[in-house]
Amino acid sequence: MALNHVVARFRDGHTIKGTTLNVDPTRPTCHVRTAEGAVEIKLVDLKALFFVKDQAGNPAHNEAIDATPGDPRLVGGKRIAVRFEDGETVVGMSNRFPPLGNCFFMLPIDPKSNNIRILVNRAATVAITEAPAAVGR
């Protein structure tokens, strides 16, 4: 099993950063190991779980909302826009539209994103739509 660096963003606004091995969108919980120890997280409490390259990220990076021409990740993927209840919109790709389940994975459309993939809690969204060629924020 690969160790994944994650940022758990909760519906109430707080954030936990750490690592995880056991994320399954069909299970009600997962565990994140933080500097303080292991934390059990209920997926229903999350806005989303971001699998990241670097937990510090780059706050100056503006996420692209359009695909890079020739991006091989687009083959067979559906472009989607997810608008969360806090107003944030994330544009990415999913293997199907509409996504299935209470939680589903998507890939960010921006290949330079710090996010590798995102586990979205459907209950924390207000809209999930197919993304056109360009989507405003």
N, C-alpha and C positions, 0 to 999 in steps of 0.2 A: 504494500500500500504506500502510496506517495503522501508525503506530508504537505498539506495545503496551507498557505498563508491566507487568512481571511479577515474581513472587516464585517462584523455583524452590526447592521443598522436597524434599530428597533422602531416600531410604530410610535412609541412615546418620545422619540428623538435621541435617546442615548445610544452610545456606540461601544462595542467591545472589539478589541483587536487581539488576534492570536493565531493559533494553528489548529488544524483539525484533520482527522482521518476518516470520520464516519458520517458523512452527510448523504442521506438518502431522502429524496423529496417525498417518498411514500411513508416515511416514518414520522412520528409526531415531534421527535426531539433529535438534537445532535449535541456533540460536546466540543467545546473550544477550550484549548489550553492557553491561558494567559500567563503573564509574568507572576500573577498571584496564585495560580493553580487552575484546575479544570472547572469549567462552568457548563452546566447543562442548559441548553437553550431550547425553548419551545418554538417551533417554526411558526406557529400561529401568532406569536408576539413580534416576529420580525417584519420589517419593511422588506428587506432583502439581505442576503448573505453574499458579499462580494469576495470572490476568489481573486487575489491580487498578486502582482509581481513583487510589489514592495509596499509594506504597511504604511510607510510615510507618504507615499504617493507624490504627486506633483500638483499642488493646488493651482499653479499657474497654467496648467495644460487645459485648453478648451477642447472638450470632446467633439470630434467630427460627428456630424449627423448624416453624412452621405458616405456611401460605400466607395472604397478605392477601386477604380476599374481594374478588372483582372484578379481581384482578391479571390483566391481559391476557396475561401470559407463560404463564399456565396453560392457555390454549386449545391443545389438541393435545399438550400436554406430559404426560409421565408423572412422577409424584412418586417420587423414589428416595431411599434412605438408603444412604450408602457408609460402611462402617466400615473404617478403615485398620488395618494391622498394628501401628501405634503406639498404638492405642486411640481415636484421634479419629474422631468420626462427623460427616459432613457431610450435611445434608438439602438436596435440590435437585430440579431437574427435568432430564429428558433427553427427547430426541425419540422415544425408544423404550425399552422394557424387554423383555428385558434388553438393555443396551447392547452394541454390536458392537465387535470389535477389541480389541487389546491395550491401547490407549489410547482414551479417549472423552471428549467434552466434556459438561459439565453446567453448569446455571445455579444459583446459590444460591437457595434459597427466600425468603430475606430480601431484599426490594428495597432495604433500607438497608445491606446488606452492602458492605464495601469491595471484595469480589470481584465482578467483572463476569461471569466465567465461569471454569471450572476444567477443566484437562485432567488426567484421572485415569489413573494407571498401574494397570491391573487387577491386576498382579502384586504391588502394594503394598497390596492390600485383603484383608480376610478375609471380608467379606460385602457383597453388593450386593442390596438388597431393595426391593420396592415399598414406599413409605412410606405408612402409614395417615394418617388425619387429624391425629394427634398422635404424635410419636415422642419417647421419652425419650432422654437422652444417656447 
